[in-house]
Amino acid sequence: MLWKINDIFIKYTTFTILMKEEILKSLGLSDKETKIYLANLQLGSSLVQKIANFAGMNRTSAYDLLKSLEQKGFVSYTIRSGKRSYQATQPNKIIHMLKEREELVKKILPELNSLSESVGKRPNVEVYTGKEGLKTIFEDILNDCDSFLCIASKNHLFKLFKYYFPHFVERRKKKGIKVKIISEVQPFDKKAAYKLIKQKIKTATWLYNRKIAMISLEEKEPIGILINEKNFYNTQKMMFDLLWDNLSE
């Protein structure tokens, strides 16, 4: 019975140590920095060599790690009789230190957000290949708009996406997404606003939420391009409107 209790205690102690190490590493410490910090915390104010021995490292490595920990605020030192003794920062002080860093981040948060937004406003072009890749574009259309304009070949779309595309149309109708379609034949959704064009179409284009989605409907190598840029979108929408106005009902 005694050996079982000892075994449980050893397992619990090992688990606790591992948890401490993982938490400290999540604060930005490396594996070796974590070992040095825990060694210093257990020893109290100590010389480099003593900390190194306790952590199972050589003196030079321990010294470099202590210097790194000092810069991060996890240890400090005092000099006595010309010798430097290191003292691990107490855990409650680490909490205050992290709170101070959090406050500093909050102060510059507006500037950081503006930088992030400026990146988001840059033109973005994504390329998708294969049927599964092209479905990503269809899903974006369904999830990111309440209306779209479309120039597409119904026959080619159904040939390439025999099972998926009817499902796409039904989901679009359930979401109440309004459409205007230019095609060579009447669309699958007979209630959709549409106009017919005599020319053969081998691509499909959707204009929605300032995005342009273009898909080549060649069955061997289907490819799709998604462009998120307002000037491209505005020009394509202008061309769609001109074509729409000049086509008969």
ABEGO torsion letter per residue (X at the ends): XAAAAAAAAAAAAAAAAAAAAAAAAAAGBBAAAAAAAAAAAAAEBBBAAAAAAAAGBBAAAAAAAAAAAAAAGABBBBBBGGBBBBBBBBAAAAAAAAAAAAAAAAAAAAAAAAAAAAAAABBBBBBBBEAAAAAAAAAAAAAABABBBBBBBAAAAAAABAAAAAAAAAAAAAAGBBBBBBBABBBABAABBBBBBABBBABBBBBBGGBBBBBBABAABBBBBBBBBAAAAAAAAAAAAAAAAABBX
